[in-house]
Amino acid sequence: MTNFVEELRWRGLLHDIMPDTEEYLLKNKTAGYIGFDPTADSLHIGSLVQILILKHFQNAGHKPIALVGGATGMVGDPSGKSAERNLLDEATLLKNVNGVKAQLARFLDFDSAAENPAELVNNFDWMKDISLIDFVRDTGKHITVNYMMAKDSVKKRLGSESKEGMSFTEFTYQLFQGYDFYHLYKEMDCKLQMGGSDQWGNITTGTELIRRKAQGKAYAITVPLVTKADGTKFGKTEGGNVWLDANRTSPYKFYQYWLNSSDEDAEKYIKIFTFLDKETIEALIAEHKKAPHMRLLQKKLGEEVTVMTHGQEAFENAIKASNILFGKSTGEDLKSLDEQTFLDVFDGVPQASVSKDDIKEGLDMIGALAAKTGFLNSNGEARRALKENAISVNKEKVKEDFTISNTDLIADKYVLLQRGKKNYYLLKID
C-alpha cells in the first residue's frame, strides 16, 4: 500500500480529515466509499474529482466502493443548495442510476480477479425494505435533533440565506446518508467515507451513528470543491454542464473545455484531474512557464482527461476537429467528422438552407455564395471573390466553374463555405 492521504495532499485534494485517518490507512487495507447522486443519467466533470479520488484510493491498495443513491436520490441532498429541488420518479431514477453505473465502470477496476476490485452498490437495495417505524426506532433514536441542527447545511437553510426554509424530507437526508455508512460498515467492513467539502456534515453523521449504534470507529476525508480563478463556476459553459456522456457533451467540446483553461487553473487542474506523477507535473509546469503561449499545460491536461474519459480515438478526433479551425486540414478531414462534432466546431457560424434538388442538379458557386444564400452581398461580389481565389468549399479552393453536388456533403447534409481564412458559412441541405 502507498500513502493515499499524502497523494491527495500534494495534489491539493485534501480539505478535512478525521484524526488518525492517515495512520489507519497506512497500516490497514481499507474499504472506503463515495456516494454519487443520480440526478441525471450522466455525471459531469464536477463528479470527476470524486471518481478520481476512488481511483487513487484503489491505486494505493485499498478497496473502493461507489455508491449510487437510488434511495437518497428520492430525498434530495440540501448541502450547498439554497432551495429544495424537484424529486424524481422511480422510472427516471432507475434510468439515471444505470447511466451513472455505466460511467463509473469506465474509470474504476471492477475486475473480480483484481486484489482490490471496486464494487458498485445502490442504497435503494437496502433502504427499500426498511419501514418508517423501524428507521425512526432503530436509527433515529441514536442521533439528536440538536446534533442535526448544528450542521452547516441545515443552519444555512434555516437562516437568512433561504426564504423557503427546509422541509422535513431534506432535514432527514443526513440520517439517510449516515445510515448508508453504518450499513456498509456492518456489511462490507467499510471504515472510510470520502466526499466533497460540502459533505463533511453528512459524513460525520455517519461516523457518529457508527460510534453510537455499532460502538465502532470510522474515518472521514473530504476534498475541496474545485473552483476557477476568475470566479466563474467550474464545469459550466454557456451551453450548461460539461458532461461525461459523449452524447451530451461531445469529446471535441470536452477537450476544448480543458484546452481553454487559464494558466493558473491549468496548473491546478493537472494535479487534480490526471494521474501524472509529481516530477512529471513539476517539469511540465516549469516548461510551460518558459513558453506560456505554447499552452503545453492545457494541451497535456486536455489529452489526459479526454483519453481517460472517452478513449484515444475520441481524443484524436477532437484534435483533428480542432485543427480544422486552427490548422491545415482537408475536405476529407471534414467528412470524417460525425455530425455533432462538426456542428460543435462550427457552432455560431451563420447558415442558410438549400433544397436537395439544388444539390442534385449541381449548385453553381454564384448561387451558393449569393443568389440562394446571401453569404456574400451580391453576385458581383461573389464573382470577384472567386477570381481572387478567396473562396473554399469544404476547405478546398474553388473557381467559378465549380458546382456543389451530393459528393461534397458532410454528414449527408452540410457544405462548408469559406471566404479567406476565418469567414465561414454553412449550407444546410433540407
Helices and strands as residue ranges (DSSP letters): H 4-10, E 16-17, H 21-27, E 31-36, H 45-59, E 63-68, G 72-74, H 90-107, E 119-122, H 124-127, H 132-138, G 140-142, H 145-149, H 152-158, H 168-171, H 173-188, E 190-196, G 197-199, H 200-213, E 219-223, E 236-237, E 240-241, H 251-259, H 263-272, H 278-290, G 292-294, H 296-310, H 312-326, H 331-335, H 339-345, E 351-354, H 356-361, E 363-364, H 365-366, I 367-371, H 379-387, E 391-393, E 396-397, E 403-404, G 406-408, E 414-419, E 423-429
